């Protein structure tokens, strides 16, 4: 038997249709294979024909529930020649939730369309015989079971069934349960078999398998109706006859779930309506791009692609609410981290804040706060349906209804939880009540900053009033449990910092700069919210907390010798490491002006933070610096980049922040110029690594909207500041479909040696007040609004900008700054 293994060069399939939007055109690409669906609990990756690696989330914990390294990869056997083909690669086009591939091989043309939907995946496969002679082929779809699984064949429904027993042990609720998987094929299955090890099945792919053959080390041991084992391989055989110049069309589906009946129903739905479902998804995507997402066009094609890709990532990672998480939310990524996380959610809210549908970002806040414990503590993460309870002996996943009593202990990191159930619980223990110690692990509390950013865009006072009590309770918990009298935030566990393995945090406990800045921002946001809600005493209390925190950061964490902010031990001894956390005090309004220049010198120093792709998570001259290893000791992470960029911009250093942005765009477009949204990046080469498609990368779009386009909202006061600061070398850019309160804005800035021309399109039922801060790169001769010149008294020139305030009516407004 001859055995061929073929990998073809990947090419883009044709030109994009002219009827598709600019955004959809920019999303098309030849290099990507990941598939995820909004609100779906299945994700897939891999360019093999057939069904590739898949994840299925059981919604209990924050990690994935089941992984299939191979579901149904296509192999072709030609009985006439004995050749065996592994069908991979070819010409490929990826668009959100749709992978289309074509491959020509031995006078056969293979075409497929794959997509995920809810908890299943569908593959529409066509094999076309390009020769003038008929062909007979044997198709084998090979997969691999994970964990202890049972496999069987339902001949009446022509489907292969797998059932995997999941058992997390007595500390994980709800104890053992079964994951059901169904694989359906439209053609009649002519055989199926099981192999004990890799390669066992392939040795028999030049002959009929028969039904239920078991193969071990190339020896046929027996035939069986079902098989149960661990990590075995399986194959499904089809016999296909292809007349000359004719095609065979197959539909292949696989669905997962904890109940076999919904699994069968979803597989039936995919099987029956795969093509209409795919068409409907594509129509929905076009609608979103046209109406829901802000639109960007710049001279930088990499940024244009990244912009739309990040909106896709935010959309694809949406998940539906559950018993524990009581509002729809975003998971960090459907390729590894499925739960609702504290600091991830805050970044998601920031990234979502300029969407047309404000409920998306507001629900993300509601989802996170719904996890709050009775004393105000917010846990690091949770699954959608069960609350994760971290204890010294392990993690429990507890139904929210089973929480009975919660008491803080003298140790500020420990509390005691009692949970009970009317019957002996599913975890296998005989008692109906259990008491455990809880490790109160939270994460960086930037949710206050996120809510403030969102409120400035929406002006939704009813929402602010709704979530204020939970946010206030969270800060009360931190003030009571994580404060040693100076307002600085104490971490007792490295994981809760978000910076997992960062050497700067060791030994624990530690007072961290970034944690303390985030606490300050939460207290400042709560003070401002209390003012808006008429809670005068609350406003005073939170303002005083914020002021104490800021004073402590400035007096205790600043080092006059290094001219940098450092983390502290519990005894207020400064740690030697320099990290991006040291720049984060810029997010507040309390850093003395002289220190800002010092911080930028550190940032721009190639021996410290100005790597080829900044900002590394520890200074380059640190002995723990390693840009190649997962974690927070050298790689670049997008959330820490954004926090530094936002801080620089707030401190009046937009140009420095934009330089970081330009390098970040380049980094996120490695390799090949197509966008990525990865867990982390090598700070020296820019190569992405870790897990793909992270929701928190959407903060880049927020930065571009707020600081590059310069749309800084104050919707509660019906005001917006427009202060564009385009990246170096841009002669123009456009941004549209930006929603601020009940207004919709679009803008275009054209820059030349002769003028700055700003065109604004506004849709709104009332006039919007606009503070203009326009770049002035030459000697200003005049400023006009809709061709009417402003008097010299109507505008000010300062810091290289033209400043004035004007009302903005609905329609088009043109502002020009003309140079001499």
N, C-alpha and C positions, 0 to 999 in steps of 0.2 A: 504494500500500500504506500503510495506517495502522499506525503503530508506537507501542505503548504501553509505558511503563516504570512499574512500580507498586511502591511501597514502602508497606506497611501498618503501622499502629501495632501494637507487640508487646503482646500480652495473655497472662496466664497461663491455661493450658488447664484450666479446671475446678478443683474443690477436690481436695485430696490425699485419696486413699483412706484411710478410717479404719483399715484393716488395716495400713497402713504404719507403721513406727516413727517416733518423734519425730525421730530423726536423719535419716531419709530425707526426711521432710516438710521439714526445714530445709534440705536440699540442693536441693530443687526451686526453680527460678527461671526467670524469663522473659527474662533479658538475656544469657545466656551461650551461646556456640556452640562453644567448644573441646571437642574429643574426644580422649581418650588412654586407653590400655588398659594395665593392669599387665602388664609383661613384653612388651608390644607394641613394635614398631619403626616404627609409623606413628602420626602425629598429624594432626588436621585442625582447621580453623577456618573459620567463615563460615556465614551464615544463608541462603544461596541454596538453592533447591531443586535437587536433584541433588547432585553431588559437588563440594565447594569446594576451597579451598587445602589442600594436603597436604604433609607432610614424610615422608620415609622415611630411616631411619638405616642406613648400611651397616656400622656397628660398627667401622670401621677407625680413624677419627680421633675427636676429641672434638666436632667440629662436625657439623652435619647432612650427610647424603650427597646427597639429592636433594630439590628443592623443586618443587612444581607449583602455580603461582599460580592455576590453574583446571584442574580435572580433567574434570568433565562437568556444567557448569551448564545448567539446564533453560531452554529457550525454547519457546514454543508458537506455532505458526502456524495460523490458522483459514482454510482454503482458501476458505470461503464468503464471507468478508468481507475477506480480505487482512490482517487484524490480526495483529500480532506481540506476544506477551506475554513479558516477562522476569519470571519468577516468583520473588519475593523477599519476605521478611518474613512477615507473618501472625501468627497466635497461636502462641506457642512455649512449650514446657516443656523445660527441660534438667534431667537428672539425670546422675550420673556415667556416662560412656560411652554416653549415650543422648540424642539430640535429637529431639523430636517437634514437628512444625509442621503447621498447617492454614491454608489461605488460600482464601477465597471470591472468585471472579473470573468475571464474565460467565456466571453460572449454572453455573459449574464449582466443585467443591470439591476442592482439592488437599490431600492428607494424606501425610505421610512420617515414617518412623522411620529414623534414621541411627545407626550405631555403628561403632566400630573394633574389630578383633580381630586380634591378632598383627601380621601385615604387610599387612593388607587393611582395607577399609572397605566396609560394605554399606548400601544405601539401599532401604527398602521403600516404594515409592511407589504411591499410589492416586489415580486421577482419577475423580470421580463426576459424572455428568451430572445436574444438578438440574432440567433442563427436561423438558417433555413431548414434545420432538422429538429425534430422533437427531442426533448430532454426529459430524463427522469432523475429526480434528486431525492436524497434523504436529508431532511432537515432535523437537526438536533438542537434543542434549547437546553442549555446546561446551567444549573444553579448549584448553590451551596447553602445548606441549612446551617443555622447558628444555634448554639446551645443544644439542649436535649429536645429533639423534635420527632414528631410522628408524621409519616407521609403515607398517602393513599391516593387511589385514583377512583373518581366517581364517573363510571363509564356512561351512566344515563345522562349526565350533564357534560361529559367530555372535558372534565376539569381535574387538575391535580390539586390536592389539598394538603396543606402543612399545618401542623399545630405545634407550637413551641411553648413549653412550660417555663414561665419566668418565676423565679423564687429568690427574692432579695434577702431572705432570712427573717428571723423573728423581729428584728429591729426595723424592718420596712413594712409598712402597711400598703396594700391590704393583704400581704402575704402571697402565697403562690397563686398564679392565675395563668390562663392560656392565651397566647397570641395566635389568632387564626389567619392564615394566608391562603388565598385561592388564586390559581393561575388558570386562565381560560384562553383557548385558541379556537379560532373560527373553523379551521379544518379538523377533520377527524384525526384524533391521536391514534397512531398505529403501534405505539409501544412506549413503555417507560421503565426506567431502571434506577438502581441506586449503586453508587460506588463508594467503597470505604475510604479511598484516598484520591488525591489529585492524579489524574491520568488514567485511572482504572476504566472509566467509561469510554474515554477516547480510543482505547485499544479495540473496542467493539463497534466503532462507528462505521465500519465498512460492511455491516450485516444487520439484519433486523434485530432489535432488542428483545422483542416479545413483551409481555405484560408482567411487570413486577420482577424483573431479573435483578438479582443481587450479585455484584461483581467485586471480588477482593483479590488484588494482586494478579489480575488477568485470568482468574479462574472463576467460572460460573458456579456458584455454590448452591443456589436454590432460586425458586420463583416464589413470590409472596404477594399477598393482597395489601398488606400494610408493612411498614418498617419503622422501627423506632431506634434512634441512636443519637450520637453527638457529632456535630460538624461533618456530616456526610455530604456527598455530592449526589445530585440527581440529574436525570436527562429525560426529556420528552422527545419522542420521535414522530415525525410526520413524513409521509410519502407523497411527493408532489410530481404530477405529470404536466409538462409544459409543451403544448403544441408549438410548432415553428412560429416565430414572430408574435407569440401570445404571452400574456401575463397571468400570474397567479397572485391574488390579493388575500392577505391574512390580517386578522385583527388579534392582537395578543394583549391581554390585560392581567394585572395582578393587583389585588386589594388586600388590605390588612385590617384587623380589628380585634376587639376582645369578645365579640359576640358573632357567631358564625352566620346568623340570619342577616344582619345589616351588611356583612362582608359579601354575602351572595347577592344581595339586592344591589349594592353599589357596582359589583362586577357585571351584573346583568345590565345595569344602566350604561356603563362604559361600553360594554360589548355591543349594545343595541344602537347607541347614539354617539359613538366616538367622534365622528366627523362633525356633526352639528355642535357638539360640546366644544370642540376645538375652535370652530368658527365663531361661536358665541364669545369665547374667551378673547379672541383676537379683536372682536368688535368692542368689548369692554375696555381693552387696553387702549385702543384708539380714542375712545371716549374720555378715558382718564387723562391721556396726554393732552388732548385738546382742551379739556375743561377743568381738570382738577389740579394738575401740576403747574407750577410756574414755569415759564418758558425762557430759555437763555440762548443767545447767539453771540459769539465773540470771535475775534480772529484766531483764538487758540482752539483748534479742533479737538485737542485732548481734553480740555476743560468741557467743551460742548458735549462730548461723549460721556465724560464722567458725570456731568450734571444729571442727564437723563438716567444713567445707570444707577445713580444713588437714589433717585426717586423710585426706580424699579425695586431696588433692594429693600427700601423701607416698606413698599407695598407688599412684596412677596413674603416678608417675614411677619405679616399680621397673623394673629391667632385669635380664636374665639374664646370668650369668657368661660369660666367653669364654676364649680362649687366653691373653690377657694378664691380664685381671681375673678372678681365680680364685674369686670368690664372687659371689652375687647382690648387687646394689647399687642405689642410687638415682642417677639422673642429676639434675642441677640442675633441668632442665625439658625436656620433650619439644617445646618450641616454640623451641629454639635451641641449648641446650647439653646434649649427649647423653653426655658422657664421665664418667669417674670423676675428680673434682677433690679436691685435698687439703683445703682448708678447707671447701668445701661438704659433703664427706662427714662431717666432724666435726659440723657443724650437723645433718646428717641423723641421725646417731647420737643426738644429744641429743634431737631431736624424736621419735625412735622408741623411746626408752628405756622408756616406760611402757606400750607395747603388750603384749598378752598373750603373743605369740610373741616371746620374747627373741632368737631366732635372727635375726630381721630386722635388729635393730640390730647384733648381733654379726657378722653376715655383711657389713654395711657396713664395719666395721673390717677384717675379713679381706680384703675386696676392695681397700681402699686399700693395706694393707700388702703385698699380693701384688705391687704395682708397684715395690717397693723395689729399688734398684740394689745391686750387690755391696758398695759402700762405705757403705751406709746412707742415701744420698740418696733422697728421695721426690720424683718429678717433679710439676709442677703438675697434670697431667691425663694421661689416656690413653683411647683407645678400648677397647672390650671385647676386641677380638681382636688388636690390635697396640699395641706400646709407642710412644708419641710421643717422639722424640728430637729435642730442639731444638738446632740448631747455628748458628754464625754465618752460614752461607749458606742456611739454611732448615730445615724440619722433615722428618725421616724418620719413617715409620711402619714399625717393624721387628717381625717375628715374634719373640716371646720366645725361641724355640729357636735363633735366629740370633745371640744375644749370645755373644761368644767371649772377649773380654778387656776389662777396664776399669781404667784407671789415672788417679789424680788428678794434676793438674799443679800447678806452683808457684802459679799464679793461683788463689785460693780459689773462683773462680766457674767454673773450667774443668776438665774431665777429658777423657780420650781413650778412645773406645769403638772396639773392633774387632768388627765383625759379619761372619759368613761363612755360606755355604750350600754344600752339596755341588755344586750346579750354578750356572751363570751365573744371576744373580737376575732376578726378574720386572721389575725397574725398568728394564731395557733395557741395563744396562752389561754388559760382557763378563767382568769379573772375578768370582771367587767370594768375594772378601774385600774389605772396605772399612773404612777407618779414618777417623773423624771426631772433631772437637772437640765436646764436649757443654757447652752452657750449663746449669749446674746450677740451674735455676729451680724453687724449691719454692713453698710458700704458707704463710700464717699457721699455725703448728704447734699449733692448738688441739685436735688429736686427743688429746693427753694429758688435757686437761680433759674432753673428751667421754668417753674411756674411764673416767675417774674417776667421772663422773656415772652412766654405765651400770653400773659395778661396784657403786655404792652401791644401785642399784635391784635388781640381779640377785643379787649376792653370789656370782657364778659364778667360783670360784677356778681351776677348770680352764681356763676361757677366759682369765683373767688370766695364768695361767702360759703359755698358748699364744702370746699376742701380746706378752708382755713383752720377749722378746729383740729383736724387730723395732723396738719403740718405743725400747728402750735404744740400739740401733744408730743410730736416727735422731737421737737427741740426741747421741750420740758424734760423728756427722757434723757437726751444728751446732756443737758445742763446739770441734771441730777446725778447721772451715772457715768458720764465721760468727761467730767470737768473737775479739775483739782483747785478751783478757785480763781483761775486766771482766764477762763473761757476757752483755752486751747483744747482741741479734741484729742483724746487718748485712744489709741488702738491697742487692743489686747491680743489680736490675732492678725497675722499678715494678710490672710485671705480677705478680711473685711475691708481692708484699705482699697481693694481693687487691684493693687500692685503686687498681688500674690507673693512672688519670690524675691522682691526687691531687697537687695542687701542693705539698703539705707534704713530699712525698718528694723533691723536686728541689732542688738537683742530687744525683744519685746518686754514690757509695753513701751510705746513710743508716742510722743506728741508730734504729729506730722504737720508740716507746713500746709500741704494741700487740704488735709482734713480740717485744719483750723480755719483756712480761708473759706472752705465750703460751709463750715458752721457760721462764720461771719456773714456770708452771703445769704444763708437761710434766715438768720436773725434780722438782717437788713430788709429782706423781702417780707418777712412777717411784720416788721414795724411799718413798712409802707402799706401793706395790705390792711393792717389794723386801722391806719389813718383813713384809707379808702372806705372801710366798713364802719367807721365811726366808733371804734374801740380805743378810746384815748388812753386808758391805763395800760392796755396791752401794748399799744404803740410805744409808750414810754419804757415799759419793761424790756421789750425786745430791742429797742434802740440802745438802752444801757448795756444789755448783753453784747450787742454788736460792737459798741465802742470799747468795752473792756477787751474783747477778743482782738480787735484791731491793735490796741495799745500793746497787748502781750506779744502779738506777732512782730510788731516793730521793735519792741525793746528786748525781747528774749531770743528771737530767732535770727535777727540780723547780726552778722559778724563784721566788725569794722575792718578786720585784717583781710578777709577774703572778699568783702563787699558783696555779700550774697546772703540769702536766707537759708537756714539749715534746720533740719529736724532736731528734736530734743529728746533726751532720755526723760524718764519720769522725775529725775532729780534736776532737770533743766540744764543738763550738760549737752552742748551742741555736738551733733554727729558730724563727722568730717565730709561725708559724701555730698556732692553737688548733683542735683537732679532737676528735671523740669519743674518739679514742685516749687523750687526756689524762685521761679518767675511768677507763680500764681498769685502772690499778693497784689500784682498789678490788676487783678480782677476787681479789687476793692478800690475805694477812693482815698486810701490812707497812706500810700507809699510816697515819701518825700520826693520832690522833683529831682534832687541830686542823685538819688539811688536809681532812678530809671535809667540814666546813662550808664551807670555801673552794670546794671543787669543786661543791657543790650551789648555791652562789651563782652560779657561772658557768653552771651548767645552767639555772637559773631566770631568768637575765637575758635579756629579750626582744631585746636588742641583740647577744646572742651565740648561745645555743642554744635559748632558749625561743620558737621560732617557733610559728605556729599548729599545726603538726604536727611536733613535734621527733622526732628530734634531727638537725639538718642535719650533713652530713659535713665541714663546715668552719664556723667561727664566722661569724655573719651580718655582723660588722664587718670581715671579711677582704676585701681587694680582689678575690680570686678567687671570692668567693661568687656562685653562680648556681644558683638552685633549678630552673630550666627546662631545663637542659642535661644530657644523659646523663653520669653519672660521679659522682665522689667529691669534688666541690667545691661542695656546696650541697644536692643532693637528700637525702632520708631513705632509708636502707636498713634493712631489718628485722634483718639480722645484727648490725650495729653498734648498733642500738637494744637488741637483746637483751643484748649484751655489757655495755652500760652498765646496763641494768636489773638484770641478774644481779649486777653489781658493787655497785650500790647496796644491793640486798637482802642480799648477803653482809656488807656493812659495817653492817648494822643500820638501813638507811634504806628499809625496805619501802614506807613511805607515799610517799616521793618516787618510787620505782620504779613504784608503782601509778599515780601520776599520769601518768608517761610511758606506761604500758600503756593507760590510758583514752584518751589522745590517739591512740595507735597503733591501737587498735580502731576508733576513729572514722575515722582515715585509711584503714584497710584496708577500710572499708565505703563508700568514695566511688567513684563517685556512686550514688545511689539506694538505699543501705542494704544492698545485696548484697555479700558478701565478695569480696575480691581477695587474691591472693598474688603481687604483681607484683615485678619486678626492683628497682624503686625508685619513690619517690613525690616529688611536689613538696612541699617542706617548708613552703610558705606556703599552698598551696591544697588539699593532700591528694590531688590527682589522681594516679592511677597512670600510670606509663609504663615503657617498656622491655618486656621479655618477660614473658609471663603464667605463672602456675602454678609458682612456685618452691618446690622442696622445703624449702629452708632456712627458709622462713617457719614451718614446724612447730615451731620453737623457742618460739613464742608459747604453744603448748599446754603445753610443758614448764614455762614460767614460771608459767602459771596453776595447774598442778598443784602445783608445788613451793612457790610463794610466796603465791598467792591462797588456794588450798585449804590450803596449808601442809603438804603431805605430803613430808617430807624423810626419805629412806630411808637405812638402814644395814643392808642385808639380810645382809651377812656376819656381823653381830652380832645378827641377829634382832630388830632395833630399828627403830622409826620415830618421828620427831617429828611431831606434828600441831600446827601453828601457823597457823591460818587468819587471813588478813588480807584480808577482802573489800573490794572497791572501794567508794568513798564512796557512801552512799545505798542500799546493798544491805541489805534486811531479812532476806534468806535466800539460800542457794544450795545446789545439790546436785551431788555428783560421785560417780560410781560406776564399777565395773569397773576399778579401778586395781590393778595387779599389782606387788607388792613381794616379791621372793624367791618363796617358795611360798605366799604369802598373797594374798588378794583383798580389797580394801577398797572400801567405799562410805561416803559421809558426807553429812550435811545439817546446816547451821548456820542456826539461827533467832535473830535478834537483835531485841531490843525494849528499851524503857526499863526493863523489869523484870528481864530476864535474857538470858543467852546459853545456848542449848540446842543441844548437839552430839549428833547421833545417828549412831552408827557401826555399820555392818554388816561383819562380818569372817567370811571363810571361810578356814579353815586347819586343818591337822592338829595344830598345836601352838600354844601360847599365844604371843602377840606382845607384846614389851615396848614401851610407848608413853610417850614424853615429851610431855606436854600443855603447850602454851603458848597459852592461850586469851585472847582480848581481854577486857579488863575496862573498860567505859566508864562505870561508876558505882561507888559505894561497895559493896564486896562484903559481903553478909550471910552467905552460905553457899555451899559447893560440894558437890554431890551426884553420886554415881556410882550409876546405877540406883536412885535415890531414897534411897540411904544416904549421909548426910552425912559428909564428911571432917572430921577434927579440924583445928584451926588449925595443928597441927604437921605435918600431912600435905601442906600446900601452901604456896607462897610467893607474895607479891604484889610484883612489881617491873616497872618500865617499862610500866605500864598493862596488865600481863598476869598471869594466874593460872597458876602452874607447879606441876606435880606429875608423878609417874611411877607407872604402874600396868600390870599385866598385862591383856592383851586376849584373852578367850576367843572361840571361834567363836560367832557369833550376833549379837544386837543389844545395843549398850551405849549408854546415854543419860547424858551428862554435862551438868549444869546449873550455871551460875554465876548466883546470885540476888542482886539488888541491894536495898539498903534503900529 
